[in-house]
Amino acid sequence: MPEISTPVSSTVYYCKMGSGPAVVLLHGFPESGTLWQNIWHELAASYTVIIPDFPGSGKSVLEKETSIAEMAECVNDIMNNEGIDSAVIAGHSMGGYVAFAFADMYPGKVKGLTLVHSTPEADDDEKIKTRLKSIELIRKGAKNTFITHMVPNLFSENFKISKRVFCIFFFHVGKNFVPTDNILMVTRLGFKLFDRLCSPTGTI
């Protein structure tokens, strides 16, 4: 797994696979580049695919508070390291914010931009308040509390009603069994069950 050093992190890891026009896939919070694992091999058949782990995610080191703009700089540093002049940028959730920051900072390097469950709009006051509350919880060490509040809100009310077992399972794992240093474990376990619930039979 290639790595670079940036002003905000001594070690930023990323995946590189395939060949052809460049596509950069940016993950959201609290995920890592493995978010894209179900599609990266298919994309790599036709494109050079770059998938970073942002500082503090996956294998990348977090050594200081990092802004969206600084994450965009990490993307630029990776592209420079690989000799990539321009790319299509795809961002999921927070990765979409990074994609827009990158496009604003380096418009000549963006061949195209796509969002997955993200938005170009700024957070409203309520969302900012929620984010600040989450930051405070995590700083106090209450990561499990953060998880149990965050996970149910990832799904619509209709989904939570129709897939109640999944949501209860997700909540239960998040509350009781996830190591405080591995939020992603909840996501992986939850999505495995999600795949089963969304199968043609809809059974576990």
Phi, psi and omega per residue, in radians:
M1 nan 2.030 -3.124
P2 -1.083 2.748 3.108
E3 -2.540 2.696 3.050
I4 -2.376 2.879 3.028
S5 -1.908 2.355 -3.130
T6 -2.243 2.941 3.115
P7 -1.052 -0.388 -3.094
V8 -1.813 -0.159 -3.123
S9 -2.738 2.303 3.140
S10 -1.249 -0.373 -3.125
T11 -2.480 1.902 3.028
V12 -2.025 2.030 -3.129
Y13 -1.604 2.681 3.038
Y14 -2.696 2.755 3.063
C15 -1.734 2.516 3.008
K16 -2.336 2.256 3.128
M17 -2.625 2.773 3.082
G18 1.357 -3.031 3.100
S19 -2.639 2.744 -3.096
G20 2.088 -2.857 3.094
P21 -0.966 2.537 -3.034
A22 -1.448 2.420 3.010
V23 -2.255 2.231 3.126
V24 -1.945 2.178 -3.105
L25 -1.892 2.132 -3.054
L26 -1.965 2.137 -3.081
H27 -1.409 2.889 3.092
G28 -1.712 -2.961 3.106
F29 -1.792 2.395 0.054
P30 -1.821 0.933 -3.011
E31 -1.749 -2.935 3.047
S32 -2.417 -3.060 3.135
G33 -1.055 -0.357 3.127
T34 -1.136 -0.199 3.032
L35 -0.885 -0.595 -3.020
W36 -1.619 0.158 -2.974
Q37 -1.109 -0.425 -3.136
N38 -1.329 -0.215 -3.122
I39 -2.173 -0.174 -2.984
W40 -1.179 -0.595 3.141
H41 -1.201 -0.674 3.110
E42 -1.129 -0.739 3.106
L43 -1.149 -0.660 -3.089
A44 -1.167 -0.263 3.093
A45 -1.208 -0.363 -3.088
S46 -2.234 -0.235 -3.025
Y47 -2.360 2.789 2.881
T48 -1.447 2.017 -3.039
V49 -1.846 2.191 3.102
I50 -2.023 2.210 -3.088
I51 -2.328 1.742 -3.139
P52 -1.446 2.701 2.836
D53 -1.721 2.026 3.124
F54 -1.117 2.719 3.117
P55 -0.899 2.245 -3.114
G56 1.570 -0.015 3.140
S57 -2.137 2.599 3.133
G58 0.989 -2.200 -3.125
K59 -1.646 -0.096 -3.073
S60 -1.354 2.541 -3.046
V61 -1.552 2.393 3.027
L62 -1.893 2.043 -3.081
E63 -2.038 -0.159 3.122
K64 -2.790 2.868 3.046
E65 -1.058 2.362 -3.013
T66 -2.180 2.329 -3.127
S67 -1.600 2.938 3.061
I68 -1.051 -0.714 3.125
A69 -1.092 -0.679 3.129
E70 -1.197 -0.578 3.041
M71 -1.149 -0.679 3.085
A72 -1.104 -0.640 3.074
E73 -1.112 -0.641 3.071
C74 -1.055 -0.725 3.110
V75 -1.071 -0.770 3.125
N76 -1.102 -0.718 3.127
D77 -1.083 -0.706 3.125
I78 -1.141 -0.792 3.122
M79 -1.071 -0.739 3.106
N80 -1.096 -0.712 -3.137
N81 -1.093 -0.560 -3.124
E82 -1.640 0.005 -3.132
G83 1.198 0.538 -3.133
I84 -1.689 2.078 -3.091
D85 -1.430 -0.572 -3.121
S86 -2.731 2.785 -3.079
A87 -2.777 2.798 2.893
V88 -1.447 2.266 -3.099
I89 -1.912 2.223 3.073
A90 -2.102 2.261 -3.106
G91 -2.217 2.330 3.064
H92 -1.775 2.219 3.063
S93 0.918 -2.043 3.121
M94 -0.999 -0.576 3.097
G95 -1.055 -0.493 3.060
G96 -1.169 -0.661 3.080
Y97 -1.108 -0.714 3.122
V98 -1.147 -0.686 3.131
A99 -1.058 -0.764 3.125
F100 -1.176 -0.669 3.094
A101 -1.101 -0.736 3.114
F102 -1.087 -0.761 3.141
A103 -1.111 -0.605 3.116
D104 -1.238 -0.655 -3.084
M105 -1.442 -0.591 -3.064
Y106 -2.356 1.095 -3.064
P107 -1.015 -0.545 -3.121
G108 -1.272 -0.193 -3.123
K109 -1.712 0.006 -3.070
V110 -1.858 1.943 3.069
K111 -1.432 -0.483 3.135
G112 -2.959 2.791 -3.104
L113 -2.473 2.298 3.110
T114 -2.342 2.592 -3.114
L115 -2.031 2.482 3.035
V116 -2.150 1.938 -3.096
H117 0.880 0.885 3.104
S118 -2.466 -3.093 -3.079
T119 -2.691 2.600 3.045
P120 -1.458 -0.118 -3.062
E121 -1.444 2.542 3.106
A122 -1.221 2.694 3.084
D123 -1.101 2.450 3.027
D124 -1.416 3.081 -3.057
D125 -1.043 -0.669 -3.116
E126 -1.155 -0.725 -3.140
K127 -1.187 -0.691 3.101
I128 -1.072 -0.743 3.133
K129 -1.081 -0.730 3.129
T130 -1.127 -0.739 3.128
R131 -1.106 -0.757 3.138
L132 -1.120 -0.646 3.089
K133 -1.128 -0.714 3.121
S134 -1.123 -0.739 3.118
I135 -1.046 -0.750 -3.127
E136 -1.140 -0.700 3.103
L137 -1.053 -0.825 -3.106
I138 -1.151 -0.702 3.125
R139 -1.103 -0.523 3.117
K140 -1.456 -0.011 3.119
G141 1.558 0.113 -3.093
A142 -1.580 0.964 -3.093
K143 -1.137 -0.673 -3.138
N144 -1.127 -0.649 3.087
T145 -1.118 -0.729 3.100
F146 -1.036 -0.803 -3.107
I147 -1.068 -0.825 -3.070
T148 -1.156 -0.436 3.065
H149 -1.479 -0.588 -3.054
M150 -1.335 -0.803 -2.961
V151 -1.021 -0.874 -3.134
P152 -1.029 -0.511 -3.113
N153 -1.339 -0.064 3.072
L154 -1.331 -0.192 -3.017
F155 -2.170 2.621 3.125
S156 -1.229 2.835 3.126
E157 -1.084 -0.699 3.121
N158 -1.069 -0.718 3.133
F159 -1.159 -0.753 -3.114
K160 -1.097 -0.566 3.096
I161 -1.284 -0.779 -3.067
S162 -1.326 -0.443 -3.109
K163 -2.116 0.800 -3.026
R164 -0.990 -0.666 -3.119
V165 -1.063 -0.736 3.138
F166 -1.078 -0.802 -3.095
C167 -1.145 -0.684 3.100
I168 -1.115 -0.743 3.115
F169 -1.074 -0.821 -3.119
F170 -1.038 -0.799 -3.125
F171 -1.116 -0.764 -3.078
H172 -1.110 -0.785 3.119
V173 -1.097 -0.811 -3.130
G174 -1.058 -0.626 -3.064
K175 -1.355 -0.650 -2.923
N176 -2.018 -0.467 -2.913
F177 -2.093 -0.083 -3.059
V178 -1.519 2.208 3.050
P179 -1.017 2.486 -3.058
T180 -1.108 -0.339 -3.127
D181 -1.653 0.101 -3.059
N182 -2.440 1.283 3.104
I183 -1.062 -0.576 -3.062
L184 -1.106 -0.398 -3.138
M185 -1.023 -0.674 3.097
V186 -1.062 -0.804 -3.103
T187 -1.074 -0.798 -3.112
R188 -1.093 -0.818 3.135
L189 -1.107 -0.733 -3.123
G190 -1.124 -0.746 -3.100
F191 -1.230 -0.502 3.053
K192 -1.105 -0.764 3.111
L193 -1.223 -0.649 3.096
F194 -0.986 -0.766 -3.136
D195 -1.054 -0.666 -3.131
R196 -1.241 -0.727 -3.121
L197 -1.147 -0.510 -3.108
C198 -1.653 0.164 3.072
S199 -1.262 2.902 -3.125
P200 -0.942 -0.585 -3.125
T201 -1.446 -0.414 3.131
G202 1.203 0.408 -3.111
T203 -1.938 2.829 3.117
I204 -1.637 nan nan
